[in-house]
Structures are given as C-alpha cells and as structure tokens.
Amino acid sequence: MKETIVISLGGSLIVPEKMNAPFLIKFVKTLRKHYKTHKFVVVCGGGVIARKYISALKAKGRPTRELANAGIRATRMNAQFVMQLFERKEANDTLPLNMKQVRYSLRKNNVVICGALRFAPDSTSDSTAAKLAKYLKTHFINITNVPGLFDKDPKKYKKTKFIPKIAWKDFYKMAIKTKFQPGQNFILDQNSSEIIMNNKTPAYIIGPDLSNLSKILNNKDFHGTLICG
C-alpha cells in the first residue's frame, strides 16, 4: 500500500512577484521520485495573487466573505497551472471541489492537485490541507517560503530563534496570537493549527529546499519544523 501525504504548497512559492517555474519543475520531479511508495494531495495557496485581489476588494469595502472567495479563486487558478505541469496519467485533469472527489481521484492518480475546496470562516488553503489530512488519516507537510518555524518573523526581525520541534498545543498558542485576516501570511493559519492539534496530525514545515521533502518521505533527518506530541 502506498502512503498518502497531504502537501500544502504555499502560493508564495508558486507565484512570488514572478512565476517560480524552476522551483515548480523541481517540485514535480521530486514527487515523481516517490511514486513507488507514496501518493500525494497537493493543496495550492493563493499567494501574491490572492493578496492583491483581496487588497483591492478590501479598499472597496467589500465584506469578508467576498474577500475570502477572491482568495479561493486565486488558489484554484494556481492549482490549474500546477496541474498542467504534470503528465495526464500521473495527476488529475479537473479540479476536485470536495473531499470525496479528492479521494476518488487518488484511486487513479499518483498526484491530486486542488485549491481551496469551499468557503469556511477564518480559513486559508492550509486549513483545506489540514482537513484533508484528517479525512485521509495521513501526515501534513507545509512547504512555504521560510525554512521552518521561528519564534519571531524572520523577515521582520534580525534576531530570531529557529524551532525544530514543537508540541501541537504550543504551536496553536503561537498561531492564535495573530488575528485572522483573509490572505494572511502566517506560516499556518489558526484554523489549521487547531485541526492538526485536535486530530493529532503529525505536521512538518519546510522551506523551498526540496531535498527536505525527500528526507521526510524517506524518514530521514531534515531541516525544518516538526509539530507533534
């Protein structure tokens, strides 16, 4: 039996200010190396595109749900693009819009790509990935633009402490210190941190160095953060 892994692929890695094609091509090749032992569900984030849409609508005074729906559309657009980087026989060719469709697609594909599945209050694509990890009873890997968890935002502060391992409850306490905003850029949203805590889902946070993804899949030491216990 192949092991299924749910990956939350940060929108900041799919489309930063410019298209990050070299990273995405390497991402596809990395997954291919593990088809003999694993299947993957990849949930794509909205990134810069989502934040630009949300910012414009927010300036117009649109309600929160409209902001969230704009973000959802951005995740699905990114997912459609990532889907096209795979061959037809290895990944789905239509976007699943619910968890049952994801499970069905896993039966015939090595990789299932999706964006946010539906609107949920105070959620991002990370929440979608956490819910899918719970539904599929598997591990959760968040690939983002920083190498793991720090005690403070490394983009804002020069002196920070890297956290290689943290308990679910302690991580949740860190997450809820920040008020939720549609399109937020925290390493994992508050909702997803609560889901992995309540479900006791082993979760990994790694940066764009995809050798760490391979190390996790091969049960080797990696550079990143493990959330468990």
Sequence and secondary structure as in RCSB ss.txt:
>XXXX:A:sequence
MKETIVISLGGSLIVPEKMNAPFLIKFVKTLRKHYKTHKFVVVCGGGVIARKYISALKAKGRPTRELANAGIRAT
RMNAQFVMQLFERKEANDTLPLNMKQVRYSLRKNNVVICGALRFAPDSTSDSTAAKLAKYLKTHFINITNVPGLF
DKDPKKYKKTKFIPKIAWKDFYKMAIKTKFQPGQNFILDQNSSEIIMNNKTPAYIIGPDLSNLSKILNNKDFHGT
LICG
>XXXX:A:secstr
  EEEEEEE HHHHSSSS  HHHHHHHHHHHHTTTTTEEEEEEE  HHHHHHHHHHHHHTT  HHHHHHHHHHHH
HHHHHHHHTTS TTTB SS   SHHHHHHHHTT SEEEE   S  TT  HHHHHHHHHHHHT EEEEE SSSSEE
SS TTT SS  EESEE HHHHHHHHTTS   TT  SSS HHHHHHHHHHT  EEEE S THHHHHHHTT   SSE
EE  
